[in-house]
Amino acid sequence: MWLAPAPVAGPGFAVIDFETTGLLPEYHHRAVEVAVVHVDPDGIVTGQWDTLINPRRDLGPQRIHGIAAKDILGAPIFEEVAAQLIELLSGRVIVAHNASFDLRFLDAELDRLDYWRGDPWVSACTMLLARRHLGGGLSLADCCDAFGIPLDGAHRASVDALATARLLEAFLASSPGSEWSEMLAAAPVLPELTAPRAQWLARGSTAATAVSFLERIVVRIPDVSDTEEQAQYLALIDRCLIDRYLSEHEKAELVALADRTGIGRDTALRLHREYFIALGHAAWADGILTKDEAGDLELVAALLDIPDALRDEVLSTRDVRLTSSPAVVLQGFALAPGDEIVLTGDMSRVRSEWEDDLRAAGYVPKADVTKRVAVVVAADPDSLSGKARKARDYGIPVVGEAWLRDLLGQP
């Protein structure tokens, strides 16, 4: 992505593309990414902007748009990007591939803000233009292929919008200039939107989440936590690692607990080491460390930033000693027949199939989260669905689909 210093006033085109949680805004599907490309009347690209959008709900078919929940946790909500988006569209012809789709989502998002634009959009659809120039209404990929336009990374808003802009350039070159001039002259100047603003966050610029959560725990000298508080931290680690994955929500929860109880970074590192050693003792309890147990220990070591030397020592011998108190108690997590399980998100299998398998295994799938639910299985462990949020409020573990496969013994 590159940014023009400032949007240039029309006349011109604003090519847009939305990635969304679904196909129907009237069914409360939301935008999760938007890109805008400015094109001048001659077809020259003059600026590009794009941002992820936090929809405050599950992300729908993530296999299509490729956006993970952790990517949008720090992204602005639509209200915070709307004012700049209006400025980028004002006085310009709106262009999109399958424009009716993008304009429906644009209208739905603006309607939620009670924004009244006055005049209707003046728009052009490159999919409809393809019927005239290529003999059929074609997908963006087919149209780009016909003109030799690269489309690497489709279903990323910035990629699709730029490809559509290149496609527009080709259509401009082969169409009478008069019809475009009339559209450009009719493009309305949009009323200003008064709304809070936040910095746009392009996909791939969320590197902060890749930083170890330990770096977010404050260095405290002296450490003011006591044994009981450290035991709470260890118990939370044990719960968060049920599915051997630390979601961004779980990392934030660990950081918040450390901050609230006065646990400093050095103490957190020590507690991680003690937890890992206790896990090693449990794995070596029968005198044999299986390949699966070794793999499990290596995974936990990576998640908790365990030093390589300690990891190798635990993997090679059962005699590693805990370095200090409190004694680590591994609670473990085991379901019993009749336990309630809730599924949420767009999973790899039809939800009813998962529910049938759970019933066959003796569990009770439920549609809603209550305090009786033992665990919530999410298509994305960082899911922002209402079910996942409610589970976190209740202290119910939220795990990924891989955990469910392991539970049911499926590959």
N, C-alpha and C positions, 0 to 999 in steps of 0.2 A: 504494500500500500504506500502511496505517496500523497502528500497533502499540498494542495495549492495554498499560497499564502492567505487568500481569502476568496470566497465565491465571487465570481464575476457576474455582474447583473446581466439579465437577458438583453436582447433575444438570444435564444439558444435552446438546447435540449437538456433535460435532466433524466438520465437513464437510471432506473431504479431496479433493485431486486431484493425481495424478502425471502429469508428462510423462516419457516414457521413450524409450530407444533402439530399442525394438521392442515387439512384442506379447506375447512369451513369456519370462517370467523363467527358466523351466527351460532356455531356450536361451542363458542368460547375458546377456539383455537387462537393462539397468540403468535406475534412476531418474536423471533429469537435472534435475528440478525438482519441488518439492512445495509445496503450499499448504494451510493449515489455517484454517478459519473457525469460530469459536465462535458457537453459537446457543443462546439460552436456551430453556426449555420452551415459551415463548409465541411462539417464532419470531423473536425479536429478535437481530440480530447484535451480539455483544459484543466481538469481537476478530478480527484477521486477522494471519496470519504467512505468509511465503513465502520460499523460497530456491532458488537454483540449486544443483545438486549436480555435482561433478566425478566422472564415472563411471570415469575413467582408462581410457577406451577411446573408439572412434569414437562419434559421436552419432547414428548411424542416419539416419532420414529427416528431415533438417533442414528440408526444405520444408514439413513438417507442423507441427513445434513451433517452428520459427523461431529456434532457439538456435544460435549459431555457436560454434565451438571456442574462439575468443578470449574469449567471454563467460564460460566456465567455468574458465579457467586459474587464476583466483584464488579460485574458489568452494570451499567446504568439501567434503570427501568425505562419504559418508553416515554413516560412523562418527562424524563430528564434529557431526552435527545430530541423531543418533538420540536422545540423552538428552533434549534439549528436546522433540523430537517425541513421545516417550513421555509426557512430562509434559503436553503439550497434548492427548493422547488419553485420558489416564487418567480413569476414572470417567464417561466420556461414550459416548453412542451414536455409532458411526462411520457417517457418511452419505456417499454418493458416487453419482454418476450412472454406472451400470454398476459397482456396488460390487465385484463379483467380480473385475474387472480390477484395481482399485486395491488391494484387499486381498491379491491374489496377489503384487503387487509389494511391498507393505508386509511381508508375511510373508517373502518371499524375501530382502529386504534385511536384516531383523532376524535371519533364520536365519544369514546370513553372519557375524553378530556373536555367534552362539550365545546369543541372547537367548531366554529362556523366559518367556512372559507368563502362564502358568498357565491361567486361564479363557479360553474362546473369545471372540472379538469379539462384541459385540452390535451389529448393524448394520442399516441400512435403505438401500434402493436406490431413488433417485428414478426410475430408468428403469422398474423394476417397478411402482412406485406409479402411474406414468403409465398403465399398462394398466388399472388400476382407475378412475382419474379421467378419463382422456382416451380410453380405448377402444383403446389400442395401446401397445406398447413403442416409444417415440419417441426420436430423438436429442435431445441437450441443446438444440440450436438449435430443433428443432420444439417441444419442451416450453416453452422460454422464449417462443417466438413465441405459443403458445396462451395464455399468461398475461400477455403484454405486458412481459416481463422483458428488459431490454437485455442483449445478449451481444456486445460489441464487443471484438475481439481474442481470439477463441476459440483454444483450444490454447495458452493461457498459463495456467499453473496457478492463479494468483491470480484471473484473470477467470472461469475455469470453476468454481472453488470458490465464489466469491461468487454466481455465477448459480445454482449448485445450492442454495446457502443460501436464496436468494430463492424458489426453487422449493419447497424444504422448507417455507418459511413458508406458501406457498399450500396445500400438502397438509395441514399441521397445522390450518389453518383449516377444512378441509372433511372432517376425519376425527374419529372418536370419540376423546375425550381419554383414555379408559381404556387403549386399546391402546398409546398412547405412554407413559403413566405406567408401565405394566409394563416396557416396554423401558428407560426411564430408570432405574428402580429396579434393573434387572438388570445395568446396565453395570458392568464390573469395574474396580476400582482396580488399576492395573498396577504390577508390581514396578519399583523404581528400576533404571535402567541406569547402571552405572559405565563411562564412556567419555570420551575427550577431547572437549572442546567447542571450537567455533569460531563466530565471529559469522556469523549467517545473512546471505546476500548475495542480495538481491532482483534480479530481472532489471531492467536499466536503471540499476543503481547501480554499474556497472563503468567509470565515467568515467575512472578512472586509466589505463586502457589507451589512451585517446584522446590522452594527453599525448605529445608528440613524444619518441621514445626518446633524442634528444639531451639532453633535460632530465634524463635519468637518468645521463648521463655526468658524472663529477665534474669540477669546475673545478680544474685543477692549476696551481699557480704555485710553482716552475717546472715545465714539462712535462718528464717524465723519459723519454719514449719516444725511440727512435732511428729511423734511416731504415729498417732492416730491419723493425722492429715496425710502422711506419706502412705499409710495403708489404704486410704481412700484413692489416692492416685494409682496405686498398684491395682486396686480393684477395677478402676476405670480402664486401665490398660487391658486387663484381662477381658473385660466386656467388649472393648473396641476391637479386639483381635479375634473375635469369634470366627469371622470369615477370613482371617489372615489378610485383611486389607484395611488400611486406614484411610477412610474418606476424609475430605476436607472438613466436613462437619465434625468428625471425631477428633481430628487434629486441633480444631478450634476449641473443642470441649476440653481437651487435655490442657491446652494453653490457659484457658479460662480458669480451670480448677487450680493449676499451679499458681496463677496470679492471685486467686482468691484466698488460697491457703498459705501463701508465702513460700512456696517451694521454688528454689532457685534452679538455674540451669545445671549446675554441678550436681545438685541433689537429684534432679530428674535423670541425669545420665547414670548416676549410681543406682537409682531404682530400676532403670532399664536393665542394667547389668545383672542386678539381683534377680529380677524377673526372668531374664534369659537363662541364668544359671539354674533357677528352680525348674524351669521348663526342661532343661537338659537332664536334671535329676529324674524328673518324671519319665522322660523318654528312655533313660538308662535303667529304670527300676527293675526290669526283668533280666538285666545283664547284657542285653543285645540292643544295638541301635540299628533299626531297619533303614532301608533306603528311603522309605516314605518319611520316617521320623527325622532322618538327617535333612531331607529336603524341607521339611516343616521348620526345623531349627534355622536353616539358612535363610528362609523367607522371613522369619521373625527377626533375625539378626539384621537384615537389611532394613526392615521397617523401623526398628528401634535404634538404628545407628550404633550397633554393637561393634566395638573394635575387632579387626580381623584376627588379632592374636587370641582374644577371648573366644571368639566364635570357633576357631580351629581347636582350641583347648577343650571346649565343651563337646565338640564333635569327636574328639579322639579319646576322651577319658571321662569316667563317671565321677571322678574324685575332686572336681572343682569345688572349692568351698565358697559359701556366701561370705561376703566381705563385712557385712554389718547387719544390724537389726533395722527395721522390723522383720520378723520372719515372713517370708513370702508364702501366702496361701493361694494356690491355684484353684479358683472356684470351678473352672471348667464350665461348659454349657451343654446340657443334655436335655433333649425333649422327651416327654413321656406321652404314651398313647392318650389321645383326647386333647392334647395341647392345641391351642388356636393359632393359626398362621394366616397372615394377610399378605396378599400379593398386590404390587402396584407398578405401574409403568408398562411400556410397550416391550414385552418380553420376547425371547427368541421362539417360544412356542405359544400356541393359543392358550390363554389363561385357563380355560375349562379343562384342557388336557393336564396341566399342572395340578389343578384342583382334584381331578380324578385320581391322579397318582398319589397325592397327599392322603386322600380318603382311604385308598387301598393300603397305605402304610400305617393307618390308624390315627392320622391327624385330622384336625377340623379346620378346613379353610373358611375364612370369614371375609365378608365384604367390607366391613368397617373396623376401625381401630378402637378398641376399648382397653381398659387397664387389665383385662383378663388375657389379652393377646400375648403370646410368648415371644414372637419375633415377627418382623415385617421384612419381606423379601422384595427388593426393588430392582427393576431393570438396571438402574444406575444407583449405586449406593449413596451418591450425593443428591438423590432426587429431591426436588422441591415440591413434590405432590402434597396435597393436603394430608394424605395418609402418612407419608414419611414425616412431615412436620409434626403431626400429632403424636406419632410414635416417639420422636425425640423429646417432645414435651413430657411424655409419660416415663421416659427413661427406658423405653423398649428398644432392643437392638434393631438396627436397620442393616441388613446384609445384602450381598449381591446374589445374582442368579447362580453363580458358580457354587456358592454354598448350598443352594437348593439341590443342585445336581449331586453334590457329594452326599447330602442327606439321604437322597433317594437311590444312591448307588448307580447313577447314570453317567455315561461318559461325557 
